[in-house]
Amino acid sequence: MGERKYLLLFLIPLIAIIVLFLFIPLAFVLRDSLLVEGRLSLSNYYAIFTKRLYINSFKTSLALSLATTAIGTSLGIPLSYLIYKKGSFARDMLLSLNSIPLVFSGLVVGFSFIVLLGGSGFITLLFKMLFGINPIEFSAFLFTWKGLMIAYLYFLIPRMVLTMIAAWSTFNWNLLDAAISLGASYSFAFRKVILPLIAPSVIAGSSLLFAVSMGAFGTAFALTGTGVNIVPLLIYTHISEVGIELGRADALAVILTLLTTSIIVVYERLFIRRIRRT
């Protein structure tokens, strides 16, 4: 048996997990989204594409996810570089601290922000004592999409940092030194040497941030309940005890999955094509 066949054998467990925990559940969700009172129907999808409530929820989710992805990527890349340039002890300590937000569930992150920035939060009361602010007015932003952006960045930026640390660790710095020694400007060296080499990590990291942001539920629910109209919260309202519409929730989940996947695929292809042209 050749080496290639042995490698394919090692992929069997991975393929089995993907099929069992991704494709089979998706197939059931798709089936249930197409059933209304036991009959095939597109009424769930028709409602989603025609009712303003659903259209606005997708617009809000997209705007929130694109904004947090752009900010998280922009801050994560230089932050990862600064951490990488530290000594080994400081770098290990900073990476350990960077990983802490990733071990908390979304609900814990949401409640921690309430403890810090809510109406009776530590930072809010400190600002009241120092600057005489109104705690209610100051903390009001936390329970809107602005508060969600800050909370999302709390667990998105560490993901970007971890992704980029791997890129900096394998970066061939001799190529950059050679370009500079041959007279290339720093901007030229960045476009022609650094960017093409770190592009795969930037693509992977920003795609990860976008996917996580589109599907984030716990933090949004802890901060806003169902006060902000985003798709994950809308799915929850359709499967909660208040109003059960499983077919509509399944259709929302299918569209959310297709939309997120399509945007990531198109983004990756456009980014790679642009990098190849530079």
Salt bridges, closest charged atoms under 4 A:
ASP32 OD1 - ARG31 NH2 2.97
GLU245 OE1 - HIS238 ND1 3.76
